Amino acid sequence: MTPTSRPLYARHKRTTLALATAVAAGALLTTGLTTGSATAQDSSGSTAARAATPLALSPATRTALIRQADAATERTADEIGLGAKEQLVVRDVVKDADGSLHTRYERTYSGLPVLGGDLVVHESPTGKSEGVTRATKAKIAVSDLTPDVTKSAAETQAVKRAKALGGTESDASRAPRKVIWAATGKPALAYETVVGGLQEDGTPNELHVITDAATGKKLYEYQGIETGTGKGLYSGTVTLGTSLSGSTYQLNDTTRGGHKTYNKARSTSGSAGTLFTDADDTWGTGTASSSSADQTAAVDAAYGAQVTWDYYKNTFGRNGIKNDGKAAYSRVHYGNAYVNAFWSDSCFCMTYGDGEGNTNPLTSLDVAAHEMTHGVTSNTAGLNYSGESGGLNEATSDIFGAAVEFFANNASDPGDYLIGEKIDINGDGTPLRYMDKPSKDGASKDYWSSSLGSLDVHYSSGPANHFFYLLSEGSGAKTVNGVSYNSPTYNGSTVTGIGRTKAAAIWYKALTTYMTSTTDYKGARTATLNAASALYGASSTEYKAVAAAWTAVNVG
């Protein structure tokens, strides 16, 4: 049930679009996971870290591993105890330095997609099973695949939601798809319908509505839109990857999978727009402009894409968003005074508005990295964009948005634990979100509570952002790169950080190896502890720090 697109933030006034009634995502369930690496470990866990670090796979090697797993899906389904009507579909394979394999699958039942049926099978270097991480432990057994209530009920639900969001009946135009719903409750035959149109602030709408095929009752809904040499407004003078076509330069980075930057010129249509070109390969002015042809926003977007590509490749060996060596693309100057940015799976692209007055483009480095990371999440854990899993989805983008900013080491935009501090959405110079104490934004939560899943995902991300800060830097007052922080804890404990590099490595391994579409906060704790154990050992300082940081945000 991979979401398709995500906006950068939710305005307080957009309460009609906050999925406050969405059902909280189910827990991550693991079976038989090992508590540590079989590789010998020294006291710091460095040997284990090397062994469990994901390898950089060439496109050919990755394709070969996927084909190998695909050829064995029937055997694998039998080994992990799936029913005769269930089949596995390979989504991705991660190979660690020691040869361990982690294969991620989707599931079908009698040929129907199972939403919330994804799982990860773990194998040792010798091919021995080391357990399965499942999105649901529920057994799938749907006897009646031809219920009396037909897809018309799903269409009715979709029309109802379209009108509730200020749209029209035509916005619910995508034909219902018959599926098995397994992410929450007892697995049931259902229909998935997508509501289109525009959200209140002009962001494209891709609201997925799941309707029980037997009763016509709405089971779940989640939003598919995930909102996220030249002179840039935020990045300063930077080197850009461009290409020469005839006598004209194009903003086309052929060294990083062919990332291209397009100009939407205020349009909100679904097209890519017009590719940016230039006569002398010197782009932008470094100053804000309300012109829809301005190159400065394009410089920042292109720079953000290339730095994020480099971060994932140099740090984790990940070769692009899908790890297949192919780039997404960027679109700037979207809409008129559009104050947001978003990632969309359907176009496999990042899109940026120009902000209030069309002079504050949302193209800062941490925002660009945030949006691209939504693509990484979509192509790994596939965290549902609703409830607690949606908050973890947003937090993942914030976490790597901050990590990329530190990685860039750009004097014009030094690394920090503030999200969107350059784009001034609030109009008073304050950032969009704070990782050391999320509640400083007036809406996010510092700690987990049972009501967290009912919040907008941009606010339920708070405890995970707080966790990452504590794991990286520790609690209490400190100054990093000239920015003052003072991070509290739920239980009054003192947390000692392990450094941003190790914290990011743990989150990335958890995301790509141990999280699934339904992972909630309790599941995220389990996933990151499994990651810390694999990387550094179950008795390591890093493992203990992960446990302490989660306890400090009330996730036990």
Stockholm file with secondary structure:
# STOCKHOLM 1.0

chainA/1-556         MTPTSRPLYARHKRTTLALATAVAAGALLTTGLTTGSATAQDSSGSTAARAATPLALSPATRTALIRQADAATERTADEIGLGAKEQLVVRDVVKDADGSLHTRYERTYSGLPVLGGDLVVHESPTGKSEGVTRATKAKIAVSDLTPDVTKSAAETQAVKRAKALGGTESDASRAPRKVIWAATGKPALAYETVVGGLQEDGTPNELHVITDAATGKKLYEYQGIETGTGKGLYSGTVTLGTSLSGSTYQLNDTTRGGHKTYNKARSTSGSAGTLFTDADDTWGTGTASSSSADQTAAVDAAYGAQVTWDYYKNTFGRNGIKNDGKAAYSRVHYGNAYVNAFWSDSCFCMTYGDGEGNTNPLTSLDVAAHEMTHGVTSNTAGLNYSGESGGLNEATSDIFGAAVEFFANNASDPGDYLIGEKIDINGDGTPLRYMDKPSKDGASKDYWSSSLGSLDVHYSSGPANHFFYLLSEGSGAKTVNGVSYNSPTYNGSTVTGIGRTKAAAIWYKALTTYMTSTTDYKGARTATLNAASALYGASSTEYKAVAAAWTAVNVG
#=GR chainA/1-556 SS CCCCEEESCCCTTCTTTSCTTCCCCCCCEEESCCSSCSSCCCTTCHHHHHHHSBCCCCHHHHHHHHHHHHHTHHHHHHHTTCCTTEEEEEEEEEEBTTSCEEEEEEEEETTEEEETCCEEEEECTTSCEEEEEESCCCCCCCCCSSCSSCHHHHHHHHHHHHHHTTCCGGGGCSCCEEEEECSSSSCEEEEEEEECSBCTTSCBCCEEEEEETTTCCEEEEEECCBCCCEEETTTEEECCCCEEETTEEESEEGGGTCEEEEECTTCCSSSCCEECEESSSCBCCSSCCCCTTCSHHHHHHHHHHHHHHHHHHHHHCCCSTTSSSCCCEEEEEESSSCCCEEEETTTTEEEEECCGGGCSCSCCHHHHHHHHHHHHHHTTTCCCSSHHHHHHHHHHHHHHHHHHHHHHTCTTSCCCSEESTTTCTTSSSCCSEESSSGGGGSSCCSSCCTTGGGSCHHHHTHHHHHHHHHHHHCSEEEEETTEEEEECCTTSCCCCCCCHHHHHHHHHHIIIIICCTTCCHHHHHHHHHHHHHHHHCTTSHHHHHHHHHHHHTTCC
#=GC SS_cons         CCCCEEESCCCTTCTTTSCTTCCCCCCCEEESCCSSCSSCCCTTCHHHHHHHSBCCCCHHHHHHHHHHHHHTHHHHHHHTTCCTTEEEEEEEEEEBTTSCEEEEEEEEETTEEEETCCEEEEECTTSCEEEEEESCCCCCCCCCSSCSSCHHHHHHHHHHHHHHTTCCGGGGCSCCEEEEECSSSSCEEEEEEEECSBCTTSCBCCEEEEEETTTCCEEEEEECCBCCCEEETTTEEECCCCEEETTEEESEEGGGTCEEEEECTTCCSSSCCEECEESSSCBCCSSCCCCTTCSHHHHHHHHHHHHHHHHHHHHHCCCSTTSSSCCCEEEEEESSSCCCEEEETTTTEEEEECCGGGCSCSCCHHHHHHHHHHHHHHTTTCCCSSHHHHHHHHHHHHHHHHHHHHHHTCTTSCCCSEESTTTCTTSSSCCSEESSSGGGGSSCCSSCCTTGGGSCHHHHTHHHHHHHHHHHHCSEEEEETTEEEEECCTTSCCCCCCCHHHHHHHHHHIIIIICCTTCCHHHHHHHHHHHHHHHHCTTSHHHHHHHHHHHHTTCC
//
